[in-house]
Amino acid sequence: SFARHLIAGGETQVQVYRVGSDGASWTQYQVIEFAPAPGYYFGGTVAEQATPTDPITPVVTTVRAYRRDTGAFMGEATSSGTGGSYYLETTYSGSHYVVTLDPASGESYN
């Protein structure tokens, strides 16, 4: 027996025509489209130091990545409170801008 699969562009169903010893039959399957897997990442630490003599303090804040060529948003992460570290994944291999959001607390972050 053999099966012929047809996926029409932009469609969400696959039509299958099967011919076997028991005759021909049709069936349909639902197509599930997965987003591309992230293949690239940024990692770092967000911290603040009010004055040069103050200790460096880890900061919990949102970190975002944008494509440098188009400005398109690529993803975000939240830095940890224990060490200020973040890990942010992206599907784009080119240059990015990575920025932190400044909470309304009025504190300055690097």
BAPASE-554823 format. One line per field, with one value per residue (C-alpha): residue number from 1; residue in one letter; x, y, z. Coordinates in Angstrom, 3 decimals. Example, Ala and Ser with C-alpha at 12.3 -4.5 7.8 and 13.67 -1.06 7.14 Angstrom:
2
pos = c(1,2)
code = c(A,S)
u = c(12.300,13.670)
v = c(-4.500,-1.060)
w = c(7.800,7.140)
This chain:
110
pos = c(1,2,3,4,5,6,7,8,9,10,11,12,13,14,15,16,17,18,19,20,21,22,23,24,25,26,27,28,29,30,31,32,33,34,35,36,37,38,39,40,41,42,43,44,45,46,47,48,49,50,51,52,53,54,55,56,57,58,59,60,61,62,63,64,65,66,67,68,69,70,71,72,73,74,75,76,77,78,79,80,81,82,83,84,85,86,87,88,89,90,91,92,93,94,95,96,97,98,99,100,101,102,103,104,105,106,107,108,109,110)
code = c(S,F,A,R,H,L,I,A,G,G,E,T,Q,V,Q,V,Y,R,V,G,S,D,G,A,S,W,T,Q,Y,Q,V,I,E,F,A,P,A,P,G,Y,Y,F,G,G,T,V,A,E,Q,A,T,P,T,D,P,I,T,P,V,V,T,T,V,R,A,Y,R,R,D,T,G,A,F,M,G,E,A,T,S,S,G,T,G,G,S,Y,Y,L,E,T,T,Y,S,G,S,H,Y,V,V,T,L,D,P,A,S,G,E,S,Y,N)
u = c(0.000,1.064,-0.025,-0.033,0.278,-0.811,-0.027,-1.389,0.466,-0.886,-3.242,-3.530,-4.545,-2.804,-4.879,-3.765,-4.977,-4.124,-4.454,-4.099,-5.488,-8.689,-9.291,-8.761,-9.495,-9.044,-8.085,-6.890,-4.303,-3.930,-0.709,1.121,3.616,6.351,8.286,11.983,14.163,16.435,19.993,21.742,21.845,23.103,24.107,25.338,24.881,22.878,24.159,24.266,26.798,25.573,29.071,32.556,32.988,29.663,29.492,28.075,24.505,22.713,19.506,16.258,15.026,13.827,16.479,15.390,17.068,16.284,17.682,20.156,19.236,15.435,14.777,12.501,11.942,13.605,13.002,13.319,14.457,14.453,17.740,18.006,17.942,20.730,23.422,21.789,22.501,20.322,20.160,18.262,17.687,17.148,16.661,18.660,22.428,23.181,23.890,21.475,20.890,20.535,18.899,17.678,14.446,14.746,12.090,10.165,12.197,14.448,17.645,20.338,21.518,24.399)
v = c(0.000,3.633,6.969,10.331,13.394,16.867,20.010,23.141,26.409,28.227,25.393,23.741,20.285,17.449,15.286,11.692,9.401,5.784,2.852,-0.631,-4.127,-2.971,-0.219,3.521,5.748,9.380,10.774,14.110,15.134,18.435,20.356,21.789,24.523,25.028,28.261,28.059,26.800,29.436,28.826,31.819,33.403,36.289,35.982,38.526,40.240,43.319,45.192,48.682,50.698,54.051,55.445,54.072,53.144,51.300,47.525,46.235,44.994,42.508,43.842,42.088,43.666,42.866,42.424,42.636,41.917,43.681,43.065,45.793,45.888,46.114,46.933,43.885,42.539,39.117,38.151,39.019,37.558,38.603,38.867,36.897,38.527,36.381,37.286,39.571,37.048,36.576,34.185,35.329,33.168,34.363,32.777,35.472,35.125,38.782,41.796,42.739,45.584,44.220,46.640,46.589,48.227,50.715,50.074,53.085,53.008,55.772,53.781,53.789,50.568,49.740)
w = c(0.000,-0.336,1.107,-0.651,1.631,0.558,2.537,0.890,1.545,4.580,5.466,8.851,7.683,5.885,3.576,3.205,0.447,1.180,-1.175,0.219,-0.075,1.622,-0.978,-0.988,1.984,2.966,6.344,7.696,10.259,12.081,11.365,14.352,13.546,16.138,16.582,15.677,18.499,20.033,18.928,20.462,23.889,25.965,29.583,32.063,35.385,36.324,39.363,40.817,42.738,44.086,44.627,43.871,47.547,47.880,47.398,44.115,44.636,42.326,40.799,39.861,36.630,33.118,30.425,26.773,23.436,20.148,16.685,15.815,12.107,12.491,16.150,16.402,19.917,20.261,23.880,27.529,30.824,34.466,36.310,39.548,42.954,44.353,41.852,39.291,36.540,33.461,30.513,27.429,24.330,20.755,17.338,15.489,14.969,14.140,16.338,19.127,21.545,25.086,27.517,31.105,32.188,35.016,37.658,38.960,42.200,40.877,41.335,38.659,37.045,34.725)
